[in-house]
């Protein structure tokens, strides 16, 4: 399927088409409000939020984008993804991992601790689709469902869980690509968790030529916001960036990250997510903002970075990474192959939405990848 290439993202259809399909259904997913919060800051890159009062995870979701409609869709679809993950309608069965012919081990699934008895622990399972050969493969329900209510507080939790790999798209393929990119991004960040990590390469912003990226950088600069861009080489050859923003107007370092086969999309995601993170802190609406954040301490010092002219040329930082294709099915096959080569395991996808839905929501489970619970990008 050919892509619709948009500033900072690739989609299967235009955002206007997606919104037309989605808007009449917002109440079905418990969404009571969609609000633009862009002007609470002085940068101007669009950021929206959605509110779901009866959420079992986050009551407020954020979204960002190059245009207001892309930001609005980003926020709404994050809320829709969580709605599906909180109440998956899936066939389940209970078994011990040791009794199943799994193509992976539980140790490949980000266990909290590894012990011999884990293999004999009776767990609920659901069926996923291998994206390499389309086989049906069991995955633990705990890596698909996401809820912070009810039994979450008393039932043993053998796996580190988060929303990593939970994704949506206009098609199953588009959703799977988003989910894999996020899973890879979190794995790369887990391997290089600090801004000072030698595996991160500082990029000279002056070497960035893409018109959309130049526009983002110009907006950040015009708002007198200091920023830093890092490229993070990785075993998958998938462009991955982190970005940081700070200004005296709101003196807290805020971070964003992004992974995509198109490096321009990956960097756009990192920059816009950093701006979104800043607006999340300013609006103070999101449920998972740390309560122990020392704002007074952060306000007393500068961030320790600037738009570094001594950074690498972006082409040098990206050497050996990338390979975006015009066809989404072909790109999904290429990305799947890269994960298979790097980890020995295929990504596994569980479809959460109904076939009749005008979009697709999936949970992608990637054996062999790691991620941290909660926030994964440290200043």
Order of alpha helices (4+ residues) and beta strands (2+ residues): beta-beta-alpha-beta-beta-beta-alpha-beta-beta-beta-beta-alpha-beta-alpha-beta-beta-beta-alpha-alpha-alpha-alpha-beta-beta
